[in-house]
Amino acid sequence: MLRRAFALLLACLPVPGGAQTHQGSLDVALGAVLRLEAEVPGDSASARTLGTQREGNAIVIDGGGLVLTIGYLIVEAQAVTLHRRDGRRIPADVVAYDYDSGFGLVRALAPLDIKPIPLGSSSSAKIGDKVLAVGHAGPGDAVAALLVSKREFAGYWEYLLDQALYTSPPHPNWGGTALVDHAGNLIGVGSLFIGDSAGDGRGVPGNMFVPIDLLKPILSDLLIDGRSANPDRPWIGITVSGDTSGHPMLTRLTKGGPAEKAGLLPGDIIVGVQEKKIGSAAQLYRSMWALGDAGVRINLKIVRSNDLKDVEVQSVSRYDFLKLKRTY
């Protein structure tokens, strides 16, 4: 399986320094991905949607035991365990969680003795590039794929990436998988299964990866403070319908959150922010965030039972609703 995956990557690609050097870089990538388990208290804000027992992948990115993963695996976690392929279980502390990018960081509490994967450049990756999605189970968990799209991603949980990476075929265990370029460098971290990876309506399944370039400008902040130094964006505690391309319809409200307190209800359709008309989840988020930092009041125009209503919502910071434990 390993040789087949490498063969797919190496085919038709010029490799400076020769195939031996190239394959050595990919060997490092395969060895740098671990299994991660996280335990989250049942009363945590994220337990309702993400559960209390979470499992996925995590990527060793430095020689001091710093490990990168997708944030939803470790948000509000009280205990994190890393699993080496030799069966060793190593406890880890949560270092950081960044809501805007979706990244999470933990640090192993014992030596990993694993060579870290170097960070590459997601902006340099081109549509049509051959890539490798690497999971924790070794060569059999590496999926050779193509980068089929680079485009906006709007999540139904008040989350937006200006440009995400989309690959196909999908990795079956996508959470926290390492997306590796032809030289063995990390260019993305696995987040979701996507039914239409190319975004052209053909329904080609794949994965969405968070670009690694989003980590670089905030990494030092995450290591020092556990979060980005950027001002917190307004958050109102809504989940919108899975089809985020039309007028956002509310499907769930965070209990005790700003939207619920303001009287919004599941089934409400948001058609405007202040006096600006909106027609997608991405437009909704950008319009709210453009009003200022967390705490700003937001006037939403909604349709409920065929009536147009104005509802004012007092926004907050998303971090105020999370029980974040950071011991490192």
C-alpha positions as CSV (number, residue, x, y, z in Angstrom):
1,M,0.0,0.0,0.0
2,L,2.8,2.4,0.9
3,R,4.6,1.8,-2.4
4,R,1.4,2.2,-4.4
5,A,0.6,5.5,-2.7
6,F,4.1,6.8,-3.3
7,A,3.9,5.6,-6.9
8,L,0.8,7.6,-7.5
9,L,2.4,10.7,-6.1
10,L,5.7,10.3,-7.9
11,A,4.2,9.6,-11.3
12,C,4.6,12.5,-13.7
13,L,6.2,14.7,-11.0
14,P,9.8,16.0,-11.4
15,V,11.6,15.4,-8.2
16,P,14.6,17.6,-7.5
17,G,17.3,15.6,-5.8
18,G,15.9,12.3,-7.0
19,A,13.2,9.8,-6.0
20,Q,15.2,8.5,-3.0
21,T,15.3,11.9,-1.3
22,H,11.6,12.5,-2.2
23,Q,10.5,9.2,-0.7
24,G,12.5,9.9,2.5
25,S,10.5,13.1,3.0
26,L,7.3,11.1,2.6
27,D,8.5,8.5,5.1
28,V,8.9,11.3,7.7
29,A,5.3,12.4,7.0
30,L,4.0,8.9,7.5
31,G,5.8,8.6,10.8
32,A,4.6,11.9,12.1
33,V,0.9,11.2,12.4
34,L,-0.4,9.8,15.6
35,R,-3.8,8.6,16.9
36,L,-5.4,11.1,19.3
37,E,-8.1,10.5,21.9
38,A,-9.8,13.2,23.9
39,E,-12.1,13.1,26.9
40,V,-14.6,16.0,27.3
41,P,-16.9,16.6,30.3
42,G,-20.6,16.0,29.6
43,D,-21.5,19.5,30.7
44,S,-19.2,21.2,28.1
45,A,-20.8,23.4,25.5
46,S,-19.4,21.2,22.7
47,A,-20.4,17.9,24.1
48,R,-23.9,18.1,22.7
49,T,-22.7,18.2,19.1
50,L,-19.2,16.6,19.2
51,G,-19.6,14.1,22.0
52,T,-17.5,13.4,25.1
53,Q,-15.2,10.8,23.6
54,R,-13.4,11.9,20.5
55,E,-10.8,10.3,18.3
56,G,-8.8,11.3,15.3
57,N,-5.4,12.1,14.0
58,A,-2.6,14.5,15.2
59,I,0.6,15.6,13.6
60,V,4.0,16.1,15.2
61,I,5.3,19.5,14.1
62,D,8.4,20.0,16.3
63,G,11.0,18.1,18.2
64,G,9.6,19.2,21.6
65,G,6.4,17.2,21.4
66,L,4.2,19.9,19.9
67,V,1.3,18.2,18.0
68,L,-1.2,19.8,15.6
69,T,-4.7,18.6,15.1
70,I,-8.1,19.8,14.1
71,G,-9.6,21.9,16.9
72,Y,-12.9,20.1,17.3
73,L,-11.2,17.0,18.6
74,I,-9.7,18.7,21.6
75,V,-11.9,21.8,22.4
76,E,-12.9,21.7,26.0
77,A,-10.9,18.4,26.5
78,Q,-9.9,17.6,30.1
79,A,-7.7,14.6,29.1
80,V,-5.8,14.0,25.8
81,T,-3.9,10.8,24.9
82,L,-1.5,10.3,22.0
83,H,-1.0,6.7,20.6
84,R,2.3,5.7,19.0
85,R,2.2,2.9,16.4
86,D,4.3,0.8,18.8
87,G,1.4,0.8,21.2
88,R,2.7,3.4,23.7
89,R,0.2,5.7,25.1
90,I,1.5,9.2,25.9
91,P,-0.6,11.8,27.8
92,A,-0.7,15.3,26.4
93,D,-1.8,18.7,27.6
94,V,-3.9,21.1,25.5
95,V,-1.8,24.0,24.4
96,A,-4.2,26.0,22.3
97,Y,-7.5,26.1,20.5
98,D,-8.2,28.7,17.7
99,Y,-11.9,29.0,16.8
100,D,-11.3,31.2,13.7
101,S,-8.9,28.8,11.9
102,G,-10.1,25.6,13.5
103,F,-6.6,24.5,14.6
104,G,-5.8,22.8,17.9
105,L,-2.4,22.2,19.6
106,V,-1.4,19.8,22.3
107,R,2.0,18.9,23.7
108,A,3.1,15.4,24.7
109,L,4.1,15.0,28.3
110,A,6.8,12.4,27.5
111,P,9.3,12.2,24.7
112,L,7.8,11.1,21.4
113,D,11.1,10.3,19.6
114,I,9.4,11.1,16.3
115,K,10.8,13.2,13.6
116,P,8.4,16.2,13.0
117,I,6.9,16.9,9.6
118,P,8.0,20.2,8.1
119,L,5.5,22.9,7.4
120,G,5.0,23.5,3.7
121,S,3.1,26.2,1.8
122,S,-0.6,25.7,1.1
123,S,-0.7,28.9,-1.0
124,S,1.8,27.3,-3.4
125,A,-0.3,24.1,-3.9
126,K,-2.1,24.1,-7.2
127,I,-5.4,22.5,-8.3
128,G,-4.5,19.2,-9.9
129,D,-1.5,18.6,-7.7
130,K,-1.0,15.0,-6.4
131,V,-1.2,15.0,-2.6
132,L,-1.3,12.4,0.2
133,A,-3.7,12.3,3.1
134,V,-2.0,10.6,6.0
135,G,-3.8,9.0,8.9
136,H,-2.4,7.4,12.1
137,A,-2.6,3.8,11.1
138,G,0.6,3.8,9.0
139,P,1.0,3.1,5.2
140,G,-2.5,1.4,5.0
141,D,-4.0,4.7,6.2
142,A,-2.5,6.9,3.5
143,V,-4.8,7.9,0.7
144,A,-3.3,9.2,-2.6
145,A,-5.5,12.1,-3.8
146,L,-5.7,15.1,-6.0
147,L,-6.2,18.7,-4.9
148,V,-9.4,19.4,-6.8
149,S,-10.4,22.8,-5.5
150,K,-9.3,25.8,-3.5
151,R,-12.3,27.9,-2.5
152,E,-14.3,29.5,0.3
153,F,-15.8,27.3,3.0
154,A,-18.7,28.4,5.1
155,G,-19.6,26.1,8.0
156,Y,-23.0,25.9,9.5
157,W,-21.5,26.7,13.0
158,E,-20.5,30.4,12.4
159,Y,-17.2,29.4,10.8
160,L,-15.7,30.7,7.6
161,L,-12.5,30.1,5.6
162,D,-11.7,32.4,2.8
163,Q,-9.9,29.6,1.0
164,A,-9.9,26.0,2.0
165,L,-8.3,23.0,0.3
166,Y,-10.5,20.3,-1.2
167,T,-9.2,16.8,-2.2
168,S,-10.6,13.7,-3.7
169,P,-10.9,10.7,-3.1
170,P,-11.8,11.2,0.6
171,H,-9.9,9.8,3.5
172,P,-12.2,7.6,5.6
173,N,-10.7,9.0,8.9
174,W,-10.4,12.6,8.0
175,G,-10.3,14.4,11.4
176,G,-6.8,15.8,11.9
177,T,-5.3,13.9,8.9
178,A,-2.1,15.4,7.4
179,L,-2.3,16.7,3.9
180,V,1.2,16.3,2.4
181,D,2.6,17.7,-0.8
182,H,4.8,15.9,-3.3
183,A,7.9,16.8,-1.2
184,G,6.5,15.5,2.0
185,N,5.6,18.9,3.6
186,L,2.5,19.5,5.6
187,I,0.1,21.8,3.7
188,G,-3.2,21.2,5.4
189,V,-5.1,19.5,8.3
190,G,-8.2,17.4,7.7
191,S,-11.5,18.8,8.9
192,L,-14.5,17.4,7.1
193,F,-16.0,14.9,4.5
194,I,-17.4,16.9,1.6
195,G,-20.0,15.5,-0.8
196,D,-19.0,17.9,-3.6
197,S,-15.3,18.4,-3.4
198,A,-14.9,20.2,-6.7
199,G,-17.8,22.6,-6.0
200,D,-19.2,22.1,-9.5
201,G,-22.3,20.2,-8.6
202,R,-21.1,16.8,-9.8
203,G,-21.1,15.3,-6.3
204,V,-17.6,14.0,-6.3
205,P,-16.8,13.1,-2.7
206,G,-13.7,14.3,-0.9
207,N,-12.3,16.1,2.1
208,M,-11.9,19.7,3.2
209,F,-8.5,20.6,4.7
210,V,-7.6,23.7,6.7
211,P,-4.6,25.4,5.0
212,I,-1.4,25.3,7.0
213,D,-0.6,28.9,6.0
214,L,-3.3,30.0,8.5
215,L,-1.2,28.6,11.3
216,K,2.0,30.4,10.6
217,P,1.0,34.0,11.6
218,I,-0.7,32.9,14.8
219,L,1.5,30.1,16.0
220,S,3.5,32.2,18.4
221,D,0.3,33.6,19.9
222,L,-1.1,30.1,20.3
223,L,2.0,28.9,22.2
224,I,2.0,31.9,24.5
225,D,-1.7,32.6,25.2
226,G,-3.5,29.5,23.9
227,R,-5.4,31.5,21.3
228,S,-4.8,34.1,18.6
229,A,-4.1,37.7,19.6
230,N,-6.7,38.9,17.0
231,P,-9.8,40.6,18.4
232,D,-12.6,38.1,19.1
233,R,-15.3,38.2,16.4
234,P,-19.0,38.6,17.3
235,W,-20.7,35.3,17.9
236,I,-24.4,34.7,18.5
237,G,-24.7,31.0,19.0
238,I,-26.6,29.7,15.9
239,T,-26.4,26.7,13.7
240,V,-27.8,27.2,10.1
241,S,-29.0,24.7,7.6
242,G,-26.4,22.5,5.9
243,D,-27.0,24.1,2.6
244,T,-25.2,27.4,3.3
245,S,-25.6,28.9,-0.2
246,G,-29.1,30.3,0.3
247,H,-30.8,32.4,3.0
248,P,-29.5,30.9,6.3
249,M,-32.2,29.0,8.2
250,L,-31.7,28.4,11.9
251,T,-31.7,24.8,12.8
252,R,-30.3,25.0,16.4
253,L,-29.5,27.6,18.9
254,T,-26.9,27.4,21.6
255,K,-28.6,27.0,25.0
256,G,-28.3,30.3,26.9
257,G,-26.5,31.9,23.9
258,P,-27.2,35.4,22.5
259,A,-29.5,34.2,19.7
260,E,-31.7,32.2,22.1
261,K,-31.8,35.1,24.6
262,A,-32.9,37.5,21.9
263,G,-35.9,35.3,21.0
264,L,-34.7,33.7,17.8
265,L,-36.2,30.3,17.0
266,P,-35.3,27.2,14.9
267,G,-36.9,27.7,11.5
268,D,-36.2,31.5,11.4
269,I,-34.7,32.6,8.1
270,I,-32.1,35.4,8.2
271,V,-32.4,37.7,5.2
272,G,-30.5,40.8,6.4
273,V,-28.0,42.2,8.8
274,Q,-28.6,45.8,9.8
275,E,-29.8,47.2,6.4
276,K,-27.8,44.8,4.3
277,K,-29.5,42.0,2.5
278,I,-27.7,38.6,2.8
279,G,-28.2,35.5,0.7
280,S,-25.8,32.9,2.2
281,A,-24.1,31.9,5.4
282,A,-20.8,33.4,4.3
283,Q,-22.5,36.8,3.7
284,L,-24.2,36.5,7.2
285,Y,-20.9,35.9,8.9
286,R,-19.0,38.6,7.1
287,S,-21.8,41.1,7.7
288,M,-21.8,40.4,11.4
289,W,-18.1,40.5,11.8
290,A,-17.8,43.8,9.9
291,L,-19.8,45.5,12.6
292,G,-17.0,45.3,15.1
293,D,-15.5,43.1,17.8
294,A,-17.4,40.6,20.0
295,G,-19.9,42.5,22.1
296,V,-21.4,44.6,19.3
297,R,-25.2,44.6,18.9
298,I,-26.4,43.1,15.7
299,N,-29.8,43.8,14.1
300,L,-31.0,40.8,12.2
301,K,-33.9,40.8,9.7
302,I,-35.7,37.5,9.8
303,V,-38.6,35.8,8.2
304,R,-40.8,33.8,10.6
305,S,-44.2,32.4,9.5
306,N,-44.1,34.6,6.4
307,D,-43.6,37.7,8.6
308,L,-40.6,40.0,8.4
309,K,-39.2,40.9,11.8
310,D,-36.3,42.8,13.3
311,V,-34.4,41.1,16.1
312,E,-31.5,42.7,18.0
313,V,-28.9,40.3,19.3
314,Q,-26.1,41.2,21.8
315,S,-23.1,39.3,20.5
316,V,-20.4,37.8,22.6
317,S,-17.0,36.0,22.2
318,R,-17.2,32.3,21.3
319,Y,-14.6,31.7,24.0
320,D,-16.9,32.9,26.7
321,F,-19.1,29.8,26.1
322,L,-16.2,27.2,26.2
323,K,-14.6,25.6,29.2
324,L,-11.1,25.7,28.0
325,K,-8.4,24.0,30.0
326,R,-4.8,24.9,29.2
327,T,-2.1,23.5,31.5
328,Y,1.0,23.9,29.4
